[in-house]
Amino acid sequence: MKIKGYFQESYTELMHKVTWPTWSELQNSAVLVMVATLILALIIAGMDFSFSRIMELVYSLLY
């Protein structure tokens, strides 16, 4: 039963060898991810807006 052994070893490793973060560490990481995501979203929105304006200018010069 290789599958049974796999699950037993996985359980043992998760319960005894893995270092789980504390609640405080988890909250700090979540805040960091949210801030980074917001900054990245604002950068992409700015690039999208700029590219849109540039393309409008190009199209207005051509037509």
GUTORLUM-495361 format. One record per atom (N, C-alpha, C, O): residue number from 1; residue in three letters; atom name; x, y, z. Coordinates in pm, 1 decimal, decimal comma. Atoms other than C-alpha are relative to their C-alpha. Layout:
N
ATOM    n  res  atom      east     north        up
ATOM  NUM  Ala    CA         X         Y         Z
...
END
This chain:
63
ATOM    n  res  atom      east     north        up
ATOM    1  Met     N      83,8    -119,2       0,0
ATOM    1  Met    CA       0,0       0,0       0,0
ATOM    1  Met     C      88,0     125,1       0,0
ATOM    1  Met     O     114,0     183,7     105,1
ATOM    2  Lys     N     -85,5    -117,6      10,6
ATOM    2  Lys    CA     217,3     281,6    -125,1
ATOM    2  Lys     C     -76,6     127,5      30,8
ATOM    2  Lys     O     -21,0     221,0      88,4
ATOM    3  Ile     N      79,5    -120,7     -22,3
ATOM    3  Ile    CA     -64,5     534,2    -109,4
ATOM    3  Ile     C     -19,1      23,2     149,9
ATOM    3  Ile     O      -8,1     136,3     197,2
ATOM    4  Lys     N      18,4     -12,3    -144,0
ATOM    4  Lys    CA    -130,3     464,1     258,4
ATOM    4  Lys     C     128,3      51,3      66,5
ATOM    4  Lys     O     122,7     137,5     154,2
ATOM    5  Gly     N    -128,3     -46,0     -53,9
ATOM    5  Gly    CA     240,2     508,8     337,5
ATOM    5  Gly     C      27,0     145,4     -33,8
ATOM    5  Gly     O      80,3     220,7      47,7
ATOM    6  Tyr     N     -18,4    -139,5      41,7
ATOM    6  Tyr    CA     247,9     832,3     140,5
ATOM    6  Tyr     C     -77,8      94,2      90,6
ATOM    6  Tyr     O     -24,7     195,2     136,7
ATOM    7  Phe     N      81,6     -86,0     -84,7
ATOM    7  Phe    CA     -38,3     978,6     341,1
ATOM    7  Phe     C      48,8       1,0     144,4
ATOM    7  Phe     O      43,1     104,7     210,5
ATOM    8  Gln     N     -53,7       4,7    -135,8
ATOM    8  Gln    CA     111,7     862,6     670,8
ATOM    8  Gln     C     125,5      86,0      12,0
ATOM    8  Gln     O     141,4     160,7     108,5
ATOM    9  Glu     N    -122,2     -80,7      -2,2
ATOM    9  Glu    CA     447,5    1018,4     587,2
ATOM    9  Glu     C     -32,0     148,7     -16,0
ATOM    9  Glu     O      29,8     232,9      49,1
ATOM   10  Ser     N      39,9    -140,2      18,6
ATOM   10  Ser    CA     280,5    1339,1     467,1
ATOM   10  Ser     C     -55,6      57,5     128,6
ATOM   10  Ser     O     -21,1     169,3     166,8
ATOM   11  Tyr     N      57,8     -45,2    -126,6
ATOM   11  Tyr    CA      81,0    1366,3     789,5
ATOM   11  Tyr     C     108,4      21,6     104,9
ATOM   11  Tyr     O     109,0     123,4     174,0
ATOM   12  Thr     N    -108,0      -9,9     -98,2
ATOM   12  Thr    CA     388,5    1302,8    1004,4
ATOM   12  Thr     C      85,9     123,1     -27,5
ATOM   12  Thr     O     122,2     196,1      64,7
ATOM   13  Glu     N     -83,4    -115,4      33,9
ATOM   13  Glu    CA     590,0    1563,8     816,5
ATOM   13  Glu     C     -72,4     130,7      30,6
ATOM   13  Glu     O     -12,3     223,1      85,4
ATOM   14  Leu     N      75,6    -122,3     -24,7
ATOM   14  Leu    CA     314,2    1825,5     837,3
ATOM   14  Leu     C     -16,7      28,3     149,5
ATOM   14  Leu     O     -16,8     144,2     191,0
ATOM   15  Met     N      24,9     -18,9    -142,6
ATOM   15  Met    CA     259,0    1770,0    1208,2
ATOM   15  Met     C     128,0      18,3      81,8
ATOM   15  Met     O     125,2      83,6     186,1
ATOM   16  His     N    -119,3       0,3     -85,1
ATOM   16  His    CA     618,6    1731,2    1329,4
ATOM   16  His     C     121,0      71,9     -58,9
ATOM   16  His     O     210,6     110,9      16,0
ATOM   17  Lys     N    -119,3     -58,1      60,8
ATOM   17  Lys    CA     864,3    1879,9    1078,4
ATOM   17  Lys     C     -22,1     140,5     -54,8
ATOM   17  Lys     O      73,3     217,1     -68,7
ATOM   18  Val     N      29,0    -130,5      58,8
ATOM   18  Val    CA     689,5    2185,3     933,9
ATOM   18  Val     C     -10,8     104,2     110,0
ATOM   18  Val     O     -73,3      80,3     213,3
ATOM   19  Thr     N      11,2    -110,8     -93,3
ATOM   19  Thr    CA     728,5    2515,6    1114,8
ATOM   19  Thr     C    -111,1      91,8     -48,7
ATOM   19  Thr     O     -97,5     156,5    -152,6
ATOM   20  Trp     N     113,5     -81,3      39,2
ATOM   20  Trp    CA     395,6    2694,6    1100,6
ATOM   20  Trp     C      16,4     141,6      54,4
ATOM   20  Trp     O      67,6     160,0     164,8
ATOM   21  Pro     N     -13,0    -138,4     -49,2
ATOM   21  Pro    CA     381,8    3075,0    1127,4
ATOM   21  Pro     C     -98,0      26,6     114,1
ATOM   21  Pro     O    -202,8     -36,8     125,6
ATOM   22  Thr     N      91,7     -41,3    -105,9
ATOM   22  Thr    CA     230,5    3239,0    1430,7
ATOM   22  Thr     C    -109,2      86,8     -61,6
ATOM   22  Thr     O     -98,0     130,1    -176,3
ATOM   23  Trp     N     111,0     -81,5      50,0
ATOM   23  Trp    CA     -95,9    3432,4    1396,6
ATOM   23  Trp     C      49,2     140,4     -35,5
ATOM   23  Trp     O       5,8     197,8    -135,4
ATOM   24  Ser     N     -55,2    -132,6      24,7
ATOM   24  Ser    CA      97,5    3760,2    1416,5
ATOM   24  Ser     C      81,4       2,4    -129,9
ATOM   24  Ser     O      67,7      94,7    -210,1
ATOM   25  Glu     N     -78,7       9,4     123,3
ATOM   25  Glu    CA     341,0    3653,3    1143,2
ATOM   25  Glu     C     -91,1     -13,0    -121,6
ATOM   25  Glu     O     -64,5      46,0    -226,3
ATOM   26  Leu     N      95,4      19,8     108,8
ATOM   26  Leu    CA      48,7    3544,1     926,8
ATOM   26  Leu     C     -70,4     130,3     -34,8
ATOM   26  Leu     O     -89,0     161,0    -152,5
ATOM   27  Gln     N      64,7    -129,0      23,8
ATOM   27  Gln    CA    -125,3    3879,6     968,3
ATOM   27  Gln     C      95,9      97,4     -68,1
ATOM   27  Gln     O      57,2     167,4    -161,6
ATOM   28  Asn     N     -99,4     -88,6      61,2
ATOM   28  Asn    CA     194,0    4070,1     885,1
ATOM   28  Asn     C      23,0     -36,1    -146,2
ATOM   28  Asn     O      33,2      52,2    -231,4
ATOM   29  Ser     N     -19,8      44,2     137,9
ATOM   29  Ser    CA     245,0    3862,4     572,4
ATOM   29  Ser     C    -120,3      35,8     -86,8
ATOM   29  Ser     O    -104,2      77,2    -201,6
ATOM   30  Ala     N     120,9     -32,6      75,2
ATOM   30  Ala    CA    -115,2    3915,2     464,3
ATOM   30  Ala     C      -6,2     149,0     -32,1
ATOM   30  Ala     O     -42,8     187,3    -143,2
ATOM   31  Val     N      -0,9    -144,6      22,9
ATOM   31  Val    CA     -85,0    4292,4     505,7
ATOM   31  Val     C     104,1      34,4    -106,5
ATOM   31  Val     O      77,0     115,3    -195,2
ATOM   32  Leu     N    -104,8     -24,9      98,2
ATOM   32  Leu    CA     240,9    4292,1     308,9
ATOM   32  Leu     C     -45,9     -38,2    -141,0
ATOM   32  Leu     O     -21,3      36,0    -236,1
ATOM   33  Val     N      50,2      44,2     130,3
ATOM   33  Val    CA      78,9    4095,9      23,6
ATOM   33  Val     C    -106,3      96,3     -50,7
ATOM   33  Val     O    -106,7     129,6    -169,2
ATOM   34  Met     N     105,2     -93,4      42,8
ATOM   34  Met    CA    -222,5    4331,3      16,3
ATOM   34  Met     C      59,3     133,0     -45,8
ATOM   34  Met     O      16,6     188,0    -147,3
ATOM   35  Val     N     -62,8    -127,3      37,5
ATOM   35  Val    CA      -2,8    4643,6       6,6
ATOM   35  Val     C      74,3     -14,9    -132,3
ATOM   35  Val     O      62,7      71,3    -219,5
ATOM   36  Ala     N     -72,7      23,1     125,1
ATOM   36  Ala    CA     219,8    4498,3    -266,8
ATOM   36  Ala     C     -96,6     -14,3    -117,1
ATOM   36  Ala     O     -70,2      36,9    -225,9
ATOM   37  Thr     N     100,2      17,3     104,8
ATOM   37  Thr    CA     -88,5    4397,5    -467,1
ATOM   37  Thr     C     -62,0     133,7     -38,3
ATOM   37  Thr     O     -82,7     160,7    -156,6
ATOM   38  Leu     N      57,9    -131,6      27,0
ATOM   38  Leu    CA    -237,9    4745,3    -435,1
ATOM   38  Leu     C      97,9      86,7     -79,2
ATOM   38  Leu     O      58,4     152,6    -175,4
ATOM   39  Ile     N    -101,1     -78,4      71,7
ATOM   39  Ile    CA      87,3    4910,7    -546,6
ATOM   39  Ile     C      13,4     -48,5    -143,9
ATOM   39  Ile     O      17,6      32,5    -236,5
ATOM   40  Leu     N     -10,7      56,8     134,1
ATOM   40  Leu    CA     117,9    4676,1    -843,5
ATOM   40  Leu     C    -122,6      33,1     -84,0
ATOM   40  Leu     O    -109,9      65,0    -202,2
ATOM   41  Ala     N     123,8     -33,3      71,7
ATOM   41  Ala    CA    -246,7    4735,1    -939,5
ATOM   41  Ala     C      -0,2     146,1     -42,6
ATOM   41  Ala     O     -42,4     177,6    -153,8
ATOM   42  Leu     N      -6,6    -143,0      34,7
ATOM   42  Leu    CA    -194,0    5113,6    -930,4
ATOM   42  Leu     C     100,6      25,5    -112,2
ATOM   42  Leu     O      74,9     107,0    -200,8
ATOM   43  Ile     N     -99,4     -14,8     107,2
ATOM   43  Ile    CA     118,8    5085,9   -1146,7
ATOM   43  Ile     C     -57,9     -46,9    -133,2
ATOM   43  Ile     O     -43,5      20,9    -234,9
ATOM   44  Ile     N      59,0      52,6     123,5
ATOM   44  Ile    CA     -63,4    4870,4   -1402,5
ATOM   44  Ile     C    -111,9      90,8     -49,6
ATOM   44  Ile     O    -123,7     113,0    -170,1
ATOM   45  Ala     N     107,2     -92,1      39,9
ATOM   45  Ala    CA    -364,6    5106,0   -1402,1
ATOM   45  Ala     C      58,8     126,3     -61,9
ATOM   45  Ala     O       7,0     175,9    -162,0
ATOM   46  Gly     N     -65,6    -117,2      55,8
ATOM   46  Gly    CA    -133,2    5402,0   -1461,9
ATOM   46  Gly     C      56,7     -26,8    -138,7
ATOM   46  Gly     O      44,6      56,7    -228,4
ATOM   47  Met     N     -52,8      36,9     131,2
ATOM   47  Met    CA      37,8    5222,4   -1749,4
ATOM   47  Met     C    -112,9     -15,0    -101,4
ATOM   47  Met     O     -99,7      29,1    -215,6
ATOM   48  Asp     N     114,8      18,3      88,0
ATOM   48  Asp    CA    -299,0    5128,2   -1899,0
ATOM   48  Asp     C     -58,6     134,8     -40,9
ATOM   48  Asp     O     -89,1     157,0    -158,1
ATOM   49  Phe     N      53,7    -132,9      28,4
ATOM   49  Phe    CA    -426,8    5484,2   -1872,8
ATOM   49  Phe     C      92,0      76,6     -95,5
ATOM   49  Phe     O      45,8     138,3    -191,5
ATOM   50  Ser     N     -96,7     -69,3      85,1
ATOM   50  Ser    CA    -107,1    5625,4   -2025,9
ATOM   50  Ser     C      -1,5     -56,2    -141,8
ATOM   50  Ser     O      -4,1      19,9    -238,5
ATOM   51  Phe     N       0,7      62,6     131,5
ATOM   51  Phe    CA    -107,7    5375,4   -2312,1
ATOM   51  Phe     C    -127,8      35,0     -75,7
ATOM   51  Phe     O    -124,1      58,5    -196,4
ATOM   52  Ser     N     127,0     -36,5      61,9
ATOM   52  Ser    CA    -474,0    5450,4   -2380,0
ATOM   52  Ser     C       6,0     141,5     -55,9
ATOM   52  Ser     O     -36,8     165,5    -168,8
ATOM   53  Arg     N     -11,2    -139,3      45,4
ATOM   53  Arg    CA    -404,1    5824,6   -2403,3
ATOM   53  Arg     C      95,8      12,0    -118,5
ATOM   53  Arg     O      68,4      85,5    -213,4
ATOM   54  Ile     N     -96,0      -3,9     110,5
ATOM   54  Ile    CA    -101,5    5769,4   -2627,2
ATOM   54  Ile     C     -63,5     -53,9    -128,2
ATOM   54  Ile     O     -46,1       3,5    -235,7
ATOM   55  Met     N      64,4      57,6     117,9
ATOM   55  Met    CA    -303,3    5547,0   -2861,0
ATOM   55  Met     C    -108,0      92,4     -54,8
ATOM   55  Met     O    -124,4     101,9    -176,4
ATOM   56  Glu     N      99,6     -97,9      47,0
ATOM   56  Glu    CA    -584,2    5805,2   -2876,2
ATOM   56  Glu     C      68,7     111,6     -78,0
ATOM   56  Glu     O      17,5     155,3    -181,1
ATOM   57  Leu     N     -74,4    -104,5      69,5
ATOM   57  Leu    CA    -325,8    6068,0   -2975,8
ATOM   57  Leu     C      48,6     -51,0    -136,7
ATOM   57  Leu     O      36,8      19,7    -236,7
ATOM   58  Val     N     -48,1      57,6     126,3
ATOM   58  Val    CA    -176,1    5840,1   -3242,9
ATOM   58  Val     C    -114,7     -13,7     -99,2
ATOM   58  Val     O    -100,3      22,4    -216,0
ATOM   59  Tyr     N     113,9      18,6      90,2
ATOM   59  Tyr    CA    -518,6    5755,9   -3386,7
ATOM   59  Tyr     C     -54,7     134,2     -47,5
ATOM   59  Tyr     O     -98,7     146,4    -161,8
ATOM   60  Ser     N      51,5    -130,9      42,3
ATOM   60  Ser    CA    -622,3    6121,4   -3389,3
ATOM   60  Ser     C      91,9      64,2    -104,5
ATOM   60  Ser     O      44,5     140,5    -188,7
ATOM   61  Leu     N     -93,1     -52,4      99,4
ATOM   61  Leu    CA    -308,9    6209,2   -3589,5
ATOM   61  Leu     C     -12,9     -73,3    -134,0
ATOM   61  Leu     O      12,9     -15,4    -239,5
ATOM   62  Leu     N      10,0      79,6     123,1
ATOM   62  Leu    CA    -371,5    5929,9   -3841,9
ATOM   62  Leu     C    -134,0      18,1     -71,6
ATOM   62  Leu     O    -139,9       6,6    -194,0
ATOM   63  Tyr     N     132,8      -6,2      62,5
ATOM   63  Tyr    CA    -744,7    5982,0   -3902,8
ATOM   63  Tyr     C     -60,8     135,3      14,8
ATOM   63  Tyr     O    -172,4     158,3     -31,9
END
